[in-house]
Amino acid sequence: MSNSVQEFNAYRSKMNEKLLADNNLLIKRIFNLDTNAYTEGALDVKTKELLGLVASAVLRCDDCVKYHLETSYKNGVTREEMMEAMGIATLVGGTIVIPHLRRAYEFWEDLEAQQ
């Protein structure tokens, strides 16, 4: 696994454990809602992850972009599908999204390299 992917996942896991161990009911409910929102429903998981990716890019949240890139990748999203989604994100978000597009592309390459 690529170092950037490993580092992201290790940090995310460590901090999620700490946050959830604090036993804050509101935080636990938000985490649960987030998890359940991306399960199969009227929309399939792949589509929901791409929607999450676009929203995250437009909101310029690099951690969120990385999370949705990895879950999209694990759910069979192709590079072409990811790039089309990121193209929509860049169109909607404007040129300020371009640095996030660069980092997303680099992280996607790291995901592919782990094969």
PyMOL CGO cylinders between C-alpha atoms (Angstrom):
from pymol import cmd
from pymol.cgo import CYLINDER

trace = [
    CYLINDER, 0.00, 0.00, 0.00, 1.27, 3.47, -0.85, 0.3, 1, 1, 1, 1, 1, 1,
    CYLINDER, 1.27, 3.47, -0.85, 2.71, 5.50, 1.98, 0.3, 1, 1, 1, 1, 1, 1,
    CYLINDER, 2.71, 5.50, 1.98, 0.17, 8.34, 1.54, 0.3, 1, 1, 1, 1, 1, 1,
    CYLINDER, 0.17, 8.34, 1.54, -2.72, 5.86, 1.67, 0.3, 1, 1, 1, 1, 1, 1,
    CYLINDER, -2.72, 5.86, 1.67, -1.24, 4.13, 4.73, 0.3, 1, 1, 1, 1, 1, 1,
    CYLINDER, -1.24, 4.13, 4.73, -0.60, 7.42, 6.52, 0.3, 1, 1, 1, 1, 1, 1,
    CYLINDER, -0.60, 7.42, 6.52, -4.11, 8.69, 5.81, 0.3, 1, 1, 1, 1, 1, 1,
    CYLINDER, -4.11, 8.69, 5.81, -5.76, 5.49, 7.00, 0.3, 1, 1, 1, 1, 1, 1,
    CYLINDER, -5.76, 5.49, 7.00, -3.58, 5.19, 10.11, 0.3, 1, 1, 1, 1, 1, 1,
    CYLINDER, -3.58, 5.19, 10.11, -4.26, 8.77, 11.19, 0.3, 1, 1, 1, 1, 1, 1,
    CYLINDER, -4.26, 8.77, 11.19, -7.99, 8.50, 10.43, 0.3, 1, 1, 1, 1, 1, 1,
    CYLINDER, -7.99, 8.50, 10.43, -8.31, 5.24, 12.39, 0.3, 1, 1, 1, 1, 1, 1,
    CYLINDER, -8.31, 5.24, 12.39, -6.31, 6.55, 15.36, 0.3, 1, 1, 1, 1, 1, 1,
    CYLINDER, -6.31, 6.55, 15.36, -8.28, 9.76, 15.65, 0.3, 1, 1, 1, 1, 1, 1,
    CYLINDER, -8.28, 9.76, 15.65, -11.67, 8.12, 15.05, 0.3, 1, 1, 1, 1, 1, 1,
    CYLINDER, -11.67, 8.12, 15.05, -10.93, 5.71, 17.91, 0.3, 1, 1, 1, 1, 1, 1,
    CYLINDER, -10.93, 5.71, 17.91, -10.05, 8.62, 20.19, 0.3, 1, 1, 1, 1, 1, 1,
    CYLINDER, -10.05, 8.62, 20.19, -13.12, 10.60, 19.21, 0.3, 1, 1, 1, 1, 1, 1,
    CYLINDER, -13.12, 10.60, 19.21, -15.48, 7.66, 19.69, 0.3, 1, 1, 1, 1, 1, 1,
    CYLINDER, -15.48, 7.66, 19.69, -13.82, 6.65, 22.97, 0.3, 1, 1, 1, 1, 1, 1,
    CYLINDER, -13.82, 6.65, 22.97, -14.71, 10.08, 24.35, 0.3, 1, 1, 1, 1, 1, 1,
    CYLINDER, -14.71, 10.08, 24.35, -18.28, 8.72, 24.38, 0.3, 1, 1, 1, 1, 1, 1,
    CYLINDER, -18.28, 8.72, 24.38, -19.99, 11.86, 23.07, 0.3, 1, 1, 1, 1, 1, 1,
    CYLINDER, -19.99, 11.86, 23.07, -23.47, 10.80, 21.99, 0.3, 1, 1, 1, 1, 1, 1,
    CYLINDER, -23.47, 10.80, 21.99, -23.81, 13.53, 19.36, 0.3, 1, 1, 1, 1, 1, 1,
    CYLINDER, -23.81, 13.53, 19.36, -20.48, 12.63, 17.73, 0.3, 1, 1, 1, 1, 1, 1,
    CYLINDER, -20.48, 12.63, 17.73, -21.38, 8.93, 17.76, 0.3, 1, 1, 1, 1, 1, 1,
    CYLINDER, -21.38, 8.93, 17.76, -24.73, 9.68, 16.12, 0.3, 1, 1, 1, 1, 1, 1,
    CYLINDER, -24.73, 9.68, 16.12, -23.09, 11.81, 13.42, 0.3, 1, 1, 1, 1, 1, 1,
    CYLINDER, -23.09, 11.81, 13.42, -20.57, 9.03, 12.67, 0.3, 1, 1, 1, 1, 1, 1,
    CYLINDER, -20.57, 9.03, 12.67, -23.42, 6.50, 12.51, 0.3, 1, 1, 1, 1, 1, 1,
    CYLINDER, -23.42, 6.50, 12.51, -25.51, 8.71, 10.22, 0.3, 1, 1, 1, 1, 1, 1,
    CYLINDER, -25.51, 8.71, 10.22, -22.52, 9.22, 7.92, 0.3, 1, 1, 1, 1, 1, 1,
    CYLINDER, -22.52, 9.22, 7.92, -21.87, 5.46, 7.76, 0.3, 1, 1, 1, 1, 1, 1,
    CYLINDER, -21.87, 5.46, 7.76, -25.49, 4.61, 7.07, 0.3, 1, 1, 1, 1, 1, 1,
    CYLINDER, -25.49, 4.61, 7.07, -25.96, 7.33, 4.45, 0.3, 1, 1, 1, 1, 1, 1,
    CYLINDER, -25.96, 7.33, 4.45, -23.53, 5.54, 2.13, 0.3, 1, 1, 1, 1, 1, 1,
    CYLINDER, -23.53, 5.54, 2.13, -25.19, 2.11, 2.26, 0.3, 1, 1, 1, 1, 1, 1,
    CYLINDER, -25.19, 2.11, 2.26, -27.16, 0.65, -0.65, 0.3, 1, 1, 1, 1, 1, 1,
    CYLINDER, -27.16, 0.65, -0.65, -30.54, 2.32, -1.15, 0.3, 1, 1, 1, 1, 1, 1,
    CYLINDER, -30.54, 2.32, -1.15, -32.35, 3.82, -4.11, 0.3, 1, 1, 1, 1, 1, 1,
    CYLINDER, -32.35, 3.82, -4.11, -28.84, 4.77, -5.24, 0.3, 1, 1, 1, 1, 1, 1,
    CYLINDER, -28.84, 4.77, -5.24, -26.09, 2.18, -5.31, 0.3, 1, 1, 1, 1, 1, 1,
    CYLINDER, -26.09, 2.18, -5.31, -23.00, 2.58, -3.12, 0.3, 1, 1, 1, 1, 1, 1,
    CYLINDER, -23.00, 2.58, -3.12, -20.76, 3.47, -6.08, 0.3, 1, 1, 1, 1, 1, 1,
    CYLINDER, -20.76, 3.47, -6.08, -23.02, 6.39, -7.05, 0.3, 1, 1, 1, 1, 1, 1,
    CYLINDER, -23.02, 6.39, -7.05, -23.26, 7.61, -3.45, 0.3, 1, 1, 1, 1, 1, 1,
    CYLINDER, -23.26, 7.61, -3.45, -19.49, 7.57, -3.10, 0.3, 1, 1, 1, 1, 1, 1,
    CYLINDER, -19.49, 7.57, -3.10, -19.08, 9.59, -6.29, 0.3, 1, 1, 1, 1, 1, 1,
    CYLINDER, -19.08, 9.59, -6.29, -21.64, 12.09, -4.97, 0.3, 1, 1, 1, 1, 1, 1,
    CYLINDER, -21.64, 12.09, -4.97, -19.67, 12.28, -1.73, 0.3, 1, 1, 1, 1, 1, 1,
    CYLINDER, -19.67, 12.28, -1.73, -16.48, 12.80, -3.73, 0.3, 1, 1, 1, 1, 1, 1,
    CYLINDER, -16.48, 12.80, -3.73, -17.95, 15.68, -5.72, 0.3, 1, 1, 1, 1, 1, 1,
    CYLINDER, -17.95, 15.68, -5.72, -19.41, 17.35, -2.63, 0.3, 1, 1, 1, 1, 1, 1,
    CYLINDER, -19.41, 17.35, -2.63, -16.12, 16.95, -0.77, 0.3, 1, 1, 1, 1, 1, 1,
    CYLINDER, -16.12, 16.95, -0.77, -14.13, 18.47, -3.62, 0.3, 1, 1, 1, 1, 1, 1,
    CYLINDER, -14.13, 18.47, -3.62, -16.51, 21.42, -3.95, 0.3, 1, 1, 1, 1, 1, 1,
    CYLINDER, -16.51, 21.42, -3.95, -16.30, 21.96, -0.17, 0.3, 1, 1, 1, 1, 1, 1,
    CYLINDER, -16.30, 21.96, -0.17, -12.49, 21.63, -0.49, 0.3, 1, 1, 1, 1, 1, 1,
    CYLINDER, -12.49, 21.63, -0.49, -12.07, 18.98, 2.21, 0.3, 1, 1, 1, 1, 1, 1,
    CYLINDER, -12.07, 18.98, 2.21, -8.94, 17.00, 1.27, 0.3, 1, 1, 1, 1, 1, 1,
    CYLINDER, -8.94, 17.00, 1.27, -9.50, 14.38, 3.99, 0.3, 1, 1, 1, 1, 1, 1,
    CYLINDER, -9.50, 14.38, 3.99, -13.05, 13.84, 2.74, 0.3, 1, 1, 1, 1, 1, 1,
    CYLINDER, -13.05, 13.84, 2.74, -11.83, 13.64, -0.87, 0.3, 1, 1, 1, 1, 1, 1,
    CYLINDER, -11.83, 13.64, -0.87, -9.26, 11.00, 0.10, 0.3, 1, 1, 1, 1, 1, 1,
    CYLINDER, -9.26, 11.00, 0.10, -11.87, 9.01, 2.02, 0.3, 1, 1, 1, 1, 1, 1,
    CYLINDER, -11.87, 9.01, 2.02, -14.32, 9.03, -0.90, 0.3, 1, 1, 1, 1, 1, 1,
    CYLINDER, -14.32, 9.03, -0.90, -11.56, 8.27, -3.41, 0.3, 1, 1, 1, 1, 1, 1,
    CYLINDER, -11.56, 8.27, -3.41, -10.57, 5.17, -1.48, 0.3, 1, 1, 1, 1, 1, 1,
    CYLINDER, -10.57, 5.17, -1.48, -14.14, 3.96, -0.91, 0.3, 1, 1, 1, 1, 1, 1,
    CYLINDER, -14.14, 3.96, -0.91, -14.97, 4.68, -4.55, 0.3, 1, 1, 1, 1, 1, 1,
    CYLINDER, -14.97, 4.68, -4.55, -11.91, 2.73, -5.65, 0.3, 1, 1, 1, 1, 1, 1,
    CYLINDER, -11.91, 2.73, -5.65, -12.88, -0.19, -3.42, 0.3, 1, 1, 1, 1, 1, 1,
    CYLINDER, -12.88, -0.19, -3.42, -16.39, -0.12, -4.91, 0.3, 1, 1, 1, 1, 1, 1,
    CYLINDER, -16.39, -0.12, -4.91, -15.14, -0.49, -8.47, 0.3, 1, 1, 1, 1, 1, 1,
    CYLINDER, -15.14, -0.49, -8.47, -15.05, 3.11, -9.66, 0.3, 1, 1, 1, 1, 1, 1,
    CYLINDER, -15.05, 3.11, -9.66, -12.72, 3.43, -12.63, 0.3, 1, 1, 1, 1, 1, 1,
    CYLINDER, -12.72, 3.43, -12.63, -10.21, 6.21, -13.19, 0.3, 1, 1, 1, 1, 1, 1,
    CYLINDER, -10.21, 6.21, -13.19, -12.42, 7.51, -15.99, 0.3, 1, 1, 1, 1, 1, 1,
    CYLINDER, -12.42, 7.51, -15.99, -15.49, 7.64, -13.72, 0.3, 1, 1, 1, 1, 1, 1,
    CYLINDER, -15.49, 7.64, -13.72, -13.51, 9.34, -10.96, 0.3, 1, 1, 1, 1, 1, 1,
    CYLINDER, -13.51, 9.34, -10.96, -12.12, 11.93, -13.38, 0.3, 1, 1, 1, 1, 1, 1,
    CYLINDER, -12.12, 11.93, -13.38, -15.57, 12.64, -14.81, 0.3, 1, 1, 1, 1, 1, 1,
    CYLINDER, -15.57, 12.64, -14.81, -16.91, 13.17, -11.29, 0.3, 1, 1, 1, 1, 1, 1,
    CYLINDER, -16.91, 13.17, -11.29, -13.95, 15.40, -10.42, 0.3, 1, 1, 1, 1, 1, 1,
    CYLINDER, -13.95, 15.40, -10.42, -14.56, 17.32, -13.64, 0.3, 1, 1, 1, 1, 1, 1,
    CYLINDER, -14.56, 17.32, -13.64, -18.10, 18.06, -12.46, 0.3, 1, 1, 1, 1, 1, 1,
    CYLINDER, -18.10, 18.06, -12.46, -16.71, 19.06, -9.04, 0.3, 1, 1, 1, 1, 1, 1,
    CYLINDER, -16.71, 19.06, -9.04, -14.25, 21.45, -10.68, 0.3, 1, 1, 1, 1, 1, 1,
    CYLINDER, -14.25, 21.45, -10.68, -16.98, 22.90, -12.90, 0.3, 1, 1, 1, 1, 1, 1,
    CYLINDER, -16.98, 22.90, -12.90, -19.34, 23.44, -9.96, 0.3, 1, 1, 1, 1, 1, 1,
    CYLINDER, -19.34, 23.44, -9.96, -16.67, 24.55, -7.48, 0.3, 1, 1, 1, 1, 1, 1,
    CYLINDER, -16.67, 24.55, -7.48, -14.64, 26.65, -9.87, 0.3, 1, 1, 1, 1, 1, 1,
    CYLINDER, -14.64, 26.65, -9.87, -10.92, 26.92, -10.38, 0.3, 1, 1, 1, 1, 1, 1,
    CYLINDER, -10.92, 26.92, -10.38, -10.31, 27.03, -6.62, 0.3, 1, 1, 1, 1, 1, 1,
    CYLINDER, -10.31, 27.03, -6.62, -10.95, 23.26, -6.71, 0.3, 1, 1, 1, 1, 1, 1,
    CYLINDER, -10.95, 23.26, -6.71, -8.00, 22.62, -9.05, 0.3, 1, 1, 1, 1, 1, 1,
    CYLINDER, -8.00, 22.62, -9.05, -5.42, 22.13, -6.23, 0.3, 1, 1, 1, 1, 1, 1,
    CYLINDER, -5.42, 22.13, -6.23, -7.78, 19.53, -4.71, 0.3, 1, 1, 1, 1, 1, 1,
    CYLINDER, -7.78, 19.53, -4.71, -8.11, 17.90, -8.13, 0.3, 1, 1, 1, 1, 1, 1,
    CYLINDER, -8.11, 17.90, -8.13, -4.32, 17.62, -8.28, 0.3, 1, 1, 1, 1, 1, 1,
    CYLINDER, -4.32, 17.62, -8.28, -4.10, 16.01, -4.85, 0.3, 1, 1, 1, 1, 1, 1,
    CYLINDER, -4.10, 16.01, -4.85, -7.03, 13.72, -5.67, 0.3, 1, 1, 1, 1, 1, 1,
    CYLINDER, -7.03, 13.72, -5.67, -5.34, 12.52, -8.84, 0.3, 1, 1, 1, 1, 1, 1,
    CYLINDER, -5.34, 12.52, -8.84, -2.10, 11.87, -6.96, 0.3, 1, 1, 1, 1, 1, 1,
    CYLINDER, -2.10, 11.87, -6.96, -3.95, 9.93, -4.23, 0.3, 1, 1, 1, 1, 1, 1,
    CYLINDER, -3.95, 9.93, -4.23, -5.79, 7.89, -6.90, 0.3, 1, 1, 1, 1, 1, 1,
    CYLINDER, -5.79, 7.89, -6.90, -2.42, 6.98, -8.43, 0.3, 1, 1, 1, 1, 1, 1,
    CYLINDER, -2.42, 6.98, -8.43, -1.32, 5.80, -4.98, 0.3, 1, 1, 1, 1, 1, 1,
    CYLINDER, -1.32, 5.80, -4.98, -4.47, 3.68, -4.69, 0.3, 1, 1, 1, 1, 1, 1,
    CYLINDER, -4.47, 3.68, -4.69, -3.75, 2.10, -8.08, 0.3, 1, 1, 1, 1, 1, 1,
    CYLINDER, -3.75, 2.10, -8.08, -0.11, 1.52, -7.14, 0.3, 1, 1, 1, 1, 1, 1,
    CYLINDER, -0.11, 1.52, -7.14, -1.10, -0.59, -4.16, 0.3, 1, 1, 1, 1, 1, 1,
    CYLINDER, -1.10, -0.59, -4.16, -2.32, -3.36, -6.50, 0.3, 1, 1, 1, 1, 1, 1,
]
cmd.load_cgo(trace, "trace")
